[in-house]
């Protein structure tokens, strides 16, 4: 009787999540495996269907070593992300701390800071960037005056130029993270801070010793979220490159499938590095 | 004395918040003022922020280039419909995970979260081929089908929101209904769904915005039959040149300039700004309400 009840519950549950299981298998799992198979094949779309021929690691070899651009773009994307993610997360934390101060009208500020999440689409950001509207005029002048290209090695100079010239739109990606931090801050127990201040801790100390460790789970969530958002944003050069390659008849879809997998692995690698770093910090405390 | 330090502290925070707010909105200020400038204003070094007159012809041109009204309707179709379906599917799935003991549930739920990490780019080629074989390319169904099966844009996130939400509803409520003889589907439809209205609104709004702004999948799945405002903005310059070819004999500013570009960008985000104006409370309170940060 007991067992039957459990079985019935499982069946009812499956009737709710069944659509997800089917969808996952057909629309996510199968395409994922198919992309993997494509990446080891020469894929041609002909009049009578798709022709695939197994070619081993050739597509990967092509993407990583023979293609002059892809490797550079991928490395650059990883460097950019490693640079941008801390900037966004720290900025989100600072703004959340400011918004957590009980002030009149902070709702208005919260609304302003969240606005970019609503309007940010690839073409909009691109238009604003092309117009030079994504950085403050002063910063642009500094950029030109400092002649970065001459003072730093190429890659680094490019990175700094990129960071400064699209400075504002980078900050635009911090809306959700800011709200996550804010929700976390509002849940912190105020008695902990009272106890700390009785023990003689300054505000500064209690931020480092209390707030930050307690926010650690949110830091991890925000890092993961930021890496993903950066990686799937339409202006990401890797995505643009893969997309162009898809339509390139000379390369075929096998090549772009290999690049898509490489890029997915690169993203997972970065996530692993970030999470590892945060965990490490947790342990040394 | 303490009063003064506290007041100056608050003033300082206000100052910082306003400064960051200004920097944050700077691209938008820039966009708005430039979109109203005529050709003279653009080249006049004395006019940097406030146009000499509010010149609206840029908007007329930009709207013509993007075929604004038609595109707007199509954009609404390809964002509202998938958002509604995705929300409904996420509610069902989230409820299933929150309430029932299902063998292998932890693994399945981990996979739900994993779908959030998998970039759409990696599944889109086979998906595209699949939809092409089914003849769905260029129809809104290429968006609706993944949404209905919980595999739409960021579906994993919405399933998580509903999962958290339904777990917060006291079980006693459902048990009472059960004793009154209501089956699980009735309980879901008449007891749980009404209490989860905030989750529905949050999920619908975010889905809508993300589908609205999507361009990578849109370019692939919607083909030539459907278009969206961001897609039209993407090919703005090309369309403009086709629509208003440069006439070598005239000097009267037929060519594309910054002002028209900015007017196009502005037109692109106006619908979203209107939506945000009325619903901003749901957006900014979404994280607290959905309890997604965990308890």
Interface residues (C-beta under 8 A of the other chain):
Chain A: X6 X9 X10 X12 X13 X14 X15 X16 X17 X19 X20 X21 X22 X23 X24 X26 X27 X28 X30 X31 X32 X34 X35 X38 X50 X95 X98 X99 X101 X103 X106 X107 X109 X110 X111 X112 X113 X114 X115 X116 X117 X118 X119 X120 X121 X122 X123 X124 X126 X127 X128 X130 X131 X133 X134 X136 X168 X169 X171 X172 X176 X179 X180 X182 X183 X184 X186 X187 X217 X218 X221 X224 X228 X231 X232 X234 X239 X242 X243 X246 X253 X256 X257 X260 X261 X263 X264 X267 X268 X271
Chain B: X10 X13 X14 X16 X17 X20 X21 X23 X24 X25 X26 X27 X30 X31 X34 X89 X92 X93 X95 X96 X97 X99 X100 X101 X102 X103 X105 X108 X111 X112 X115 X116 X117 X118 X119 X120 X121 X122 X123 X124 X125 X126 X127 X129 X130 X145 X146 X148 X149 X150 X151 X159 X184 X188 X209 X212 X213 X214 X215 X216 X219 X230 X231 X233 X234 X236 X258 X261 X262 X264 X265 X268 X269 X272 X273 X275 X276 X280 X283 X284 X286 X287 X288 X292 X293 X294
